Amino acid sequence: MKKTLIPDLLAGLTVSFAALSLGAAFGIMSGRGAFAGMLGAGVIPIITSIFGGTRLQASGPTAPMTAVTAVVVAYAYEHFAGDKLLSEQYITLILMMSSLFIALAGIFRLGRFIAMVPQVVVLGFMNGIAVLIWIDQLKKLFGLAGKTALEGGILTNSIIAFGVLGAIYAIPVMLRKVGIPESIRRFMPSIFITIVVTTIITAVTQLDVAHVALGQSIESFSAFGDLVKTYFPSDSRLFSSEMLLSALPYALQLCMLAYLDSLLTSLVIDKMTKEKTNHNKELLAQGLANFVAALIQSIPGAQATIRSVLLLKEGAQTRAAGVFTGVFALLGFLLFSKLIVLIVSAVFVGVLFKAGLDVLDRDFPIAYFKNKWYTNKQRNIQLMLVLYTTIVTVVVDLNVAVISGTIIFYAGKKFLGFVDAEDDFSEVHSDELLGTDIPVAAR
């Protein structure tokens, strides 16, 4: 116990900085506010680390889950004509339904089917999610597709957003060049530093630009209890067959994402630890965590690849490391939630641009051109399937993309000899967050 406590504490503390920063960004992207994202960044990893089937992991809000949650929130407020109470209850209903579906996937032992999803489909849907994130942020930044541009001018906000994106990549390099030891750099994640420094600069210069909306807030435990009670789905109108049928596709989509996000990440972690995840137990834990997150008005999540890999790289030894990640994120949430409104909105646009890059597969297309795979028929077919899944994810629907892409692949495999792509083209570039030197190969 004593030998593992300090490594677990330090690993949890380190990862909590990234978890809290990304939680706030994903909360804003979802439309529920930074409060909801930071709350999820604390609560979800605690539950999944205790009960999950992957021993060493860090779960929480993720880019794919948030992209769909944003669609759910927008649909709810549009459908109910801005009725906040009914909209929030409907959102909670969908999130609870999705969590039940995730748990049922574990109960019915569906975890084994993760191995059947072709790698070309996985790469395509991840690329599609990245594109959806960028489109959403560009609409917000430039006022496209009916959205109102951020206050303060397009030029100013663009400079801030793209400056933040560049700084996230530049800070680790700068920290190395000035000779700061890695033992110190581990506690200086580039996203967290960028947010703090940019906030100080914009506050000192008093730039007249849009600031982050916190969303809900907790003034007391009794007020929080009232919030949970108010937005619990209790309106009888929500339980009509029409409403339930309209909620079903969104719930299934979130379930599909949690399944893919969590179990694909578990494969990465299993390779690194030489252990084997109990996939069904993991799905049950993710279902429980997402149910609690929905109940407390947070946003849903899943196993987060980069945060899980960071946890291992930072020396995590036991499940306690993931619990500490959540505990420290909650402490940071309680300490900093009132300060979040000092951050300008464009900062999190830049953070979400980076989140999209983290999701995007870069290694297959690099290998495709570097190795001249365009002269190989099978490689061209693989590329076409990746592009197909990407386009359908963006234009139609994630579930349609994954299901149809998988059917096309297996039909092609049976009748035309299709061959799947290898599973090691994607990389988790954890060095970009902490300024370490060695990228970790992952799925």
C-alpha positions as CSV (number, residue, x, y, z in Angstrom):
1,M,0.0,0.0,0.0
2,K,2.7,2.5,1.0
3,K,4.8,1.6,-2.1
4,T,1.9,2.4,-4.4
5,L,0.3,5.3,-2.7
6,I,2.8,8.0,-3.7
7,P,3.1,7.0,-7.4
8,D,-0.7,6.8,-7.6
9,L,-1.2,10.2,-5.9
10,L,1.3,11.8,-8.3
11,A,-0.1,10.2,-11.4
12,G,-3.6,11.1,-10.4
13,L,-2.6,14.7,-9.7
14,T,-0.8,15.1,-13.0
15,V,-3.6,13.7,-15.1
16,S,-6.2,15.7,-13.2
17,F,-4.9,19.0,-14.7
18,A,-5.6,17.7,-18.2
19,A,-8.9,16.1,-17.2
20,L,-10.2,19.4,-15.6
21,S,-9.1,21.5,-18.6
22,L,-10.6,19.2,-21.1
23,G,-13.7,18.7,-19.0
24,A,-14.4,22.5,-19.0
25,A,-13.8,22.6,-22.8
26,F,-16.1,19.7,-23.5
27,G,-18.8,21.1,-21.1
28,I,-18.8,24.3,-23.1
29,M,-18.9,22.4,-26.4
30,S,-21.8,20.3,-25.2
31,G,-23.9,23.4,-24.6
32,R,-24.4,22.6,-20.9
33,G,-21.5,24.8,-19.7
34,A,-18.1,24.4,-18.2
35,F,-19.6,23.4,-14.8
36,A,-21.1,20.2,-16.3
37,G,-17.9,19.2,-18.0
38,M,-15.7,19.7,-14.9
39,L,-18.2,17.9,-12.7
40,G,-18.0,14.9,-15.1
41,A,-14.2,15.0,-15.2
42,G,-14.3,14.4,-11.4
43,V,-17.2,12.0,-10.9
44,I,-16.8,9.6,-13.9
45,P,-13.2,8.5,-13.3
46,I,-13.9,7.8,-9.6
47,I,-16.7,5.4,-10.4
48,T,-15.1,3.6,-13.4
49,S,-11.7,3.2,-11.6
50,I,-13.4,1.5,-8.7
51,F,-15.8,-0.8,-10.7
52,G,-14.3,-0.9,-14.2
53,G,-12.9,-3.9,-16.0
54,T,-9.7,-2.1,-17.0
55,R,-7.6,-1.9,-13.9
56,L,-5.6,1.2,-14.8
57,Q,-7.6,3.8,-16.6
58,A,-8.8,7.4,-16.6
59,S,-12.4,7.9,-17.9
60,G,-14.3,11.2,-18.3
61,P,-15.9,13.4,-20.9
62,T,-14.5,12.7,-24.4
63,A,-14.6,14.5,-27.7
64,P,-16.8,11.9,-29.5
65,M,-19.3,11.7,-26.6
66,T,-19.4,15.5,-26.4
67,A,-20.0,16.0,-30.1
68,V,-23.2,13.9,-29.9
69,T,-24.2,15.5,-26.6
70,A,-24.1,18.9,-28.2
71,V,-26.5,17.7,-30.9
72,V,-28.8,16.3,-28.2
73,V,-28.8,19.6,-26.3
74,A,-29.4,21.7,-29.4
75,Y,-32.3,19.4,-30.5
76,A,-33.9,19.5,-27.1
77,Y,-34.0,23.3,-26.9
78,E,-35.2,23.6,-30.5
79,H,-37.8,20.9,-30.1
80,F,-39.3,22.4,-26.9
81,A,-39.0,26.0,-28.1
82,G,-36.6,27.1,-25.4
83,D,-38.6,25.6,-22.5
84,K,-35.6,25.2,-20.2
85,L,-37.2,22.9,-17.7
86,L,-38.6,20.5,-20.3
87,S,-35.5,20.6,-22.4
88,E,-33.2,19.8,-19.5
89,Q,-35.4,16.9,-18.4
90,Y,-35.5,15.5,-21.9
91,I,-31.6,15.8,-22.1
92,T,-31.4,13.9,-18.8
93,L,-33.8,11.3,-20.0
94,I,-31.7,10.6,-23.1
95,L,-28.4,10.5,-21.1
96,M,-30.0,8.1,-18.6
97,M,-31.4,5.9,-21.4
98,S,-27.9,5.7,-23.0
99,S,-26.3,4.7,-19.7
100,L,-28.9,1.9,-19.3
101,F,-28.1,0.7,-22.8
102,I,-24.4,0.7,-22.0
103,A,-25.0,-1.3,-18.8
104,L,-27.2,-3.8,-20.7
105,A,-24.4,-4.3,-23.2
106,G,-22.3,-5.5,-20.3
107,I,-25.1,-7.6,-18.8
108,F,-25.7,-9.4,-22.2
109,R,-21.9,-9.8,-22.6
110,L,-21.6,-7.9,-25.8
111,G,-18.1,-6.6,-25.0
112,R,-16.5,-9.4,-27.1
113,F,-17.9,-7.8,-30.3
114,I,-15.4,-5.0,-30.1
115,A,-12.9,-7.2,-31.9
116,M,-15.3,-7.4,-34.9
117,V,-15.3,-3.7,-35.7
118,P,-12.9,-3.2,-38.6
119,Q,-10.0,-0.9,-38.0
120,V,-10.8,1.0,-41.2
121,V,-14.2,1.8,-39.7
122,V,-12.7,2.9,-36.4
123,L,-10.3,5.2,-38.2
124,G,-13.1,6.6,-40.3
125,F,-15.5,7.4,-37.5
126,M,-12.8,9.0,-35.4
127,N,-11.9,11.2,-38.3
128,G,-15.6,12.0,-38.7
129,I,-15.8,13.1,-35.1
130,A,-12.7,15.3,-35.5
131,V,-14.3,17.0,-38.5
132,L,-17.6,17.5,-36.6
133,I,-15.7,19.1,-33.7
134,W,-13.8,21.5,-36.1
135,I,-17.0,22.4,-38.0
136,D,-18.8,23.2,-34.7
137,Q,-16.0,25.4,-33.5
138,L,-15.5,27.2,-36.8
139,K,-19.3,28.0,-36.8
140,K,-18.9,29.5,-33.4
141,L,-15.7,31.4,-34.3
142,F,-16.9,32.9,-37.6
143,G,-20.6,33.0,-37.1
144,L,-21.4,30.4,-39.8
145,A,-24.6,28.4,-40.5
146,G,-26.9,30.8,-38.5
147,K,-24.7,30.9,-35.4
148,T,-23.7,34.2,-33.9
149,A,-20.0,34.8,-33.9
150,L,-18.2,35.2,-30.6
151,E,-18.4,38.8,-29.2
152,G,-15.3,40.9,-29.7
153,G,-14.7,40.5,-33.4
154,I,-13.8,37.6,-35.6
155,L,-10.1,38.7,-36.0
156,T,-9.4,39.0,-32.3
157,N,-11.1,35.8,-31.4
158,S,-9.4,33.9,-34.2
159,I,-6.0,35.2,-33.1
160,I,-6.7,34.0,-29.6
161,A,-8.1,30.6,-30.7
162,F,-5.3,29.7,-33.1
163,G,-2.7,31.2,-30.8
164,V,-3.9,28.8,-28.1
165,L,-3.7,25.9,-30.5
166,G,-0.1,26.8,-31.4
167,A,0.9,27.4,-27.7
168,I,-0.4,24.0,-26.7
169,Y,2.2,22.4,-29.1
170,A,4.9,25.0,-28.4
171,I,5.0,25.0,-24.6
172,P,6.4,21.4,-24.2
173,V,9.2,22.3,-26.6
174,M,10.0,25.5,-24.8
175,L,10.0,23.8,-21.4
176,R,12.5,21.3,-22.7
177,K,14.7,23.9,-24.3
178,V,15.0,26.0,-21.2
179,G,16.2,22.9,-19.4
180,I,13.3,22.3,-17.0
181,P,13.6,18.7,-15.7
182,E,11.0,16.2,-16.8
183,S,10.2,15.6,-13.1
184,I,8.9,19.1,-13.0
185,R,7.5,19.3,-16.5
186,R,5.1,16.4,-15.6
187,F,3.2,18.9,-13.4
188,M,3.1,21.5,-16.1
189,P,0.6,20.3,-18.8
190,S,0.6,22.5,-21.8
191,I,-3.2,22.9,-22.0
192,F,-3.5,24.0,-18.4
193,I,-0.5,26.4,-18.7
194,T,-1.9,27.8,-22.0
195,I,-5.3,28.5,-20.4
196,V,-3.8,30.2,-17.4
197,V,-1.3,32.4,-19.3
198,T,-3.9,33.4,-22.0
199,T,-6.4,34.3,-19.3
200,I,-3.9,36.5,-17.5
201,I,-3.0,38.3,-20.7
202,T,-6.6,38.9,-21.8
203,A,-7.5,40.0,-18.2
204,V,-4.5,42.5,-18.0
205,T,-5.2,43.9,-21.5
206,Q,-9.0,44.0,-20.7
207,L,-9.9,42.7,-24.2
208,D,-13.6,43.2,-24.9
209,V,-14.3,39.6,-26.0
210,A,-16.8,36.9,-25.0
211,H,-16.1,35.0,-21.8
212,V,-16.9,31.4,-20.8
213,A,-20.4,30.7,-19.4
214,L,-20.2,28.5,-16.3
215,G,-23.7,27.1,-16.8
216,Q,-25.2,25.7,-13.7
217,S,-23.4,26.3,-10.4
218,I,-23.5,25.0,-6.8
219,E,-24.1,27.5,-4.1
220,S,-24.9,24.8,-1.5
221,F,-25.6,21.1,-1.2
222,S,-29.3,21.8,-0.8
223,A,-29.3,24.0,-3.9
224,F,-27.5,21.2,-5.8
225,G,-30.1,18.7,-4.6
226,D,-32.9,21.0,-5.8
227,L,-31.2,21.2,-9.2
228,V,-31.0,17.5,-9.5
229,K,-34.6,17.1,-8.5
230,T,-35.8,19.8,-10.8
231,Y,-34.1,18.4,-13.9
232,F,-34.9,14.7,-13.2
233,P,-37.2,13.5,-16.0
234,S,-40.6,13.7,-14.2
235,D,-42.8,15.4,-16.8
236,S,-45.4,12.9,-18.1
237,R,-45.1,14.4,-21.6
238,L,-41.6,12.9,-21.9
239,F,-42.9,9.4,-21.6
240,S,-45.2,9.4,-24.6
241,S,-44.3,6.9,-27.3
242,E,-43.5,9.8,-29.6
243,M,-41.0,11.4,-27.1
244,L,-39.4,8.0,-26.3
245,L,-39.0,7.1,-29.9
246,S,-37.4,10.5,-30.6
247,A,-35.0,10.0,-27.7
248,L,-34.0,6.4,-28.7
249,P,-31.6,7.2,-31.7
250,Y,-29.6,9.7,-29.6
251,A,-29.4,7.3,-26.7
252,L,-28.3,4.5,-28.9
253,Q,-25.7,6.7,-30.6
254,L,-24.2,7.7,-27.2
255,C,-24.2,4.0,-26.2
256,M,-22.4,3.1,-29.4
257,L,-19.8,5.8,-28.8
258,A,-19.2,4.8,-25.1
259,Y,-18.8,1.2,-26.2
260,L,-16.3,2.0,-28.9
261,D,-14.5,4.7,-27.0
262,S,-14.1,2.6,-23.8
263,L,-13.3,-0.7,-25.3
264,L,-10.9,0.5,-28.0
265,T,-9.0,2.4,-25.2
266,S,-9.0,-0.8,-23.1
267,L,-7.2,-2.5,-26.0
268,V,-4.5,0.2,-25.9
269,I,-4.1,-0.1,-22.1
270,D,-4.1,-3.9,-22.3
271,K,-1.2,-3.8,-24.8
272,M,0.8,-1.5,-22.4
273,T,0.1,-3.4,-19.2
274,K,0.1,-6.9,-20.6
275,E,-3.3,-7.4,-18.9
276,K,-6.7,-8.3,-20.2
277,T,-9.7,-6.1,-19.6
278,N,-13.0,-7.6,-18.6
279,H,-15.0,-5.9,-21.3
280,N,-18.4,-6.6,-19.9
281,K,-17.5,-5.4,-16.4
282,E,-16.1,-2.2,-18.0
283,L,-19.4,-1.6,-19.8
284,L,-21.3,-2.0,-16.6
285,A,-19.0,0.5,-14.9
286,Q,-19.3,3.0,-17.7
287,G,-23.1,2.6,-17.6
288,L,-23.1,3.3,-13.9
289,A,-20.8,6.3,-14.2
290,N,-22.9,7.8,-17.0
291,F,-26.1,7.3,-15.1
292,V,-24.7,9.2,-12.1
293,A,-23.3,11.9,-14.5
294,A,-26.8,12.3,-16.1
295,L,-28.4,12.4,-12.7
296,I,-26.2,15.2,-11.4
297,Q,-26.6,17.2,-14.6
298,S,-23.1,16.5,-16.0
299,I,-22.1,15.3,-19.4
300,P,-21.5,11.7,-20.4
301,G,-18.1,10.1,-20.9
302,A,-16.0,7.0,-21.6
303,Q,-12.5,5.7,-21.2
304,A,-10.3,8.5,-22.4
305,T,-7.3,7.2,-24.4
306,I,-4.8,10.1,-23.8
307,R,-5.6,10.5,-20.2
308,S,-5.4,6.7,-19.6
309,V,-2.1,6.5,-21.3
310,L,-0.8,9.5,-19.3
311,L,-1.8,7.8,-16.1
312,L,0.3,4.8,-17.0
313,K,3.2,6.9,-18.1
314,E,3.2,8.8,-14.9
315,G,3.7,5.6,-12.9
316,A,0.2,4.6,-11.8
317,Q,0.2,1.3,-9.9
318,T,-3.3,0.5,-8.8
319,R,-7.0,1.5,-9.3
320,A,-6.4,4.3,-6.8
321,A,-4.6,6.3,-9.4
322,G,-7.8,6.7,-11.4
323,V,-9.7,7.5,-8.3
324,F,-7.2,10.2,-7.4
325,T,-7.6,11.7,-10.9
326,G,-11.3,12.2,-10.2
327,V,-10.8,13.4,-6.6
328,F,-8.2,16.0,-7.6
329,A,-10.4,17.1,-10.6
330,L,-13.3,17.6,-8.2
331,L,-11.1,19.6,-5.8
332,G,-9.9,21.7,-8.7
333,F,-13.5,22.1,-9.8
334,L,-14.5,23.4,-6.4
335,L,-11.5,25.7,-6.2
336,F,-11.5,27.1,-9.7
337,S,-15.2,26.9,-10.9
338,K,-15.7,30.6,-9.9
339,L,-12.6,31.6,-11.8
340,I,-13.7,29.9,-15.0
341,V,-15.7,32.9,-16.1
342,L,-12.5,34.9,-16.4
343,I,-11.4,32.7,-19.4
344,V,-12.4,34.1,-22.8
345,S,-14.5,31.8,-25.0
346,A,-11.9,31.7,-27.8
347,V,-9.4,29.9,-25.5
348,F,-11.6,26.8,-25.4
349,V,-12.2,27.0,-29.1
350,G,-8.4,26.5,-29.5
351,V,-8.4,23.7,-26.9
352,L,-11.2,22.0,-28.9
353,F,-9.3,22.4,-32.1
354,K,-6.5,20.4,-30.4
355,A,-9.0,17.9,-29.1
356,G,-10.1,17.3,-32.7
357,L,-6.4,16.7,-33.7
358,D,-6.1,14.2,-30.9
359,V,-9.1,12.2,-32.3
360,L,-8.0,12.5,-35.9
361,D,-5.9,9.6,-37.3
362,R,-2.7,11.0,-38.8
363,D,-0.6,7.9,-39.2
364,F,-2.6,5.9,-41.8
365,P,-2.5,8.7,-44.4
366,I,1.1,9.5,-43.6
367,A,2.0,5.8,-44.1
368,Y,-0.2,5.7,-47.3
369,F,1.8,8.3,-49.1
370,K,5.2,7.6,-47.5
371,N,5.1,3.9,-48.4
372,K,3.5,4.6,-51.8
373,W,0.5,2.5,-50.9
374,Y,-1.5,4.2,-53.6
375,T,0.0,1.6,-55.9
376,N,-1.6,-1.2,-53.9
377,K,-5.2,-2.2,-54.6
378,Q,-5.9,-3.4,-51.0
379,R,-4.5,-0.2,-49.5
380,N,-6.7,1.9,-51.8
381,I,-9.7,-0.1,-50.7
382,Q,-8.8,0.5,-47.1
383,L,-8.5,4.3,-47.8
384,M,-11.9,4.3,-49.5
385,L,-13.5,2.6,-46.5
386,V,-11.9,5.1,-44.1
387,L,-13.2,8.0,-46.3
388,Y,-16.6,6.4,-46.6
389,T,-17.0,6.1,-42.8
390,T,-15.7,9.6,-42.3
391,I,-18.1,11.2,-44.7
392,V,-21.1,9.2,-43.5
393,T,-20.3,10.1,-39.9
394,V,-20.2,13.8,-40.8
395,V,-23.1,14.0,-43.3
396,V,-25.5,11.3,-42.0
397,D,-25.0,9.7,-38.6
398,L,-22.4,7.9,-36.5
399,N,-24.5,4.7,-36.1
400,V,-25.2,4.5,-39.8
401,A,-21.5,5.0,-40.5
402,V,-20.3,2.3,-38.2
403,I,-23.0,-0.3,-39.0
404,S,-22.9,0.2,-42.8
405,G,-19.1,0.4,-42.9
406,T,-18.8,-2.8,-41.0
407,I,-21.3,-4.6,-43.2
408,I,-19.5,-3.3,-46.4
409,F,-16.2,-4.5,-45.0
410,Y,-17.3,-8.0,-44.1
411,A,-19.2,-8.4,-47.4
412,G,-16.1,-7.3,-49.3
413,K,-13.9,-9.6,-47.2
414,K,-16.1,-12.6,-48.0
415,F,-16.6,-12.0,-51.7
416,L,-13.8,-9.7,-52.8
417,G,-11.0,-10.5,-50.3
418,F,-10.9,-7.2,-48.5
419,V,-8.1,-7.0,-45.9
420,D,-8.4,-4.7,-42.8
421,A,-5.8,-2.1,-41.9
422,E,-3.3,-2.9,-39.1
423,D,-4.2,-1.7,-35.7
424,D,-1.2,0.4,-34.8
425,F,-1.4,3.4,-37.1
426,S,-2.9,5.7,-34.5
427,E,-0.6,7.2,-31.8
428,V,-1.4,8.8,-28.5
429,H,0.7,11.9,-28.5
430,S,0.8,12.3,-24.8
431,D,4.1,14.2,-25.0
432,E,2.1,17.1,-26.4
433,L,0.3,17.5,-23.1
434,L,3.1,17.0,-20.6
435,G,6.2,17.9,-22.6
436,T,7.7,14.4,-22.4
437,D,9.8,13.1,-25.2
438,I,8.4,9.7,-26.1
439,P,5.1,9.3,-27.9
440,V,3.2,6.1,-26.9
441,A,2.1,3.9,-29.7
442,A,-1.6,3.0,-29.4
443,R,-4.7,2.0,-31.2
